[in-house]
Amino acid sequence: MSGLARQAFSWLRCQSDLTHNSLAVAATAVIIPLVPSLPPTALATLNLASMSILFGTQTYVALVGGPTMFVNLPRITFGDIQARLFPKMGMVCMATGALTLASYSVNHSVDTASYLLGASLAINILNSFIIFPKVTELMLELRKHEEGTPERKKAGMRFGITHGVSNLINLGSMCTNLAYLYIIASRIVGHW
């Protein structure tokens, strides 16, 4: 059995970020139909745990891990790590965002919280499948040009704009998640 697990792990390691993202979506899609059958306490636990993981991952990567690496690592090393870290963050955020929305939707009609969760999920899907790969592509393109050349300047501007968009939409997702947490907190405060 360990030989089979080792082969599966080896195969998985060799796959692209797109394949990893697709596998994360497929695994989540398999789990979601089971969500409505959960007992109420398990459903609430799933909702709170998945949102906590989602928001915690975003917060740690954006406010702790990323800035710390930026300040302490050579630029190329930092870029290489971010190019590997962001797709993983995207997979976690997509899966947990889908589970949060699914678990919330079981006992609630469509409301503001549903729209916030849907917006966060859409942003994470956009980041995972479009923005993160584009930022990485533009970062690698930037490295091909000599410092001080017009090509490098143009590539740097394209990378900077795309990276900025990625940061802003990730911040948008974080804000929608924080707003969702506020709504849930306002509903449970009387029982706290």
Salt bridges, closest charged atoms under 4 A:
ASP17 OD1 - ARG84 NH2 2.91
ASP17 OD1 - LYS88 NZ 3.52
ASP80 OD1 - ARG143 NH1 2.66
ASP111 OD2 - ARG187 NH2 3.08
GLU137 OE2 - LYS134 NZ 3.08
GLU141 OE1 - LYS144 NZ 3.61
GLU141 OE2 - HIS145 NE2 2.91
GLU147 OE1 - ARG152 NH2 3.18
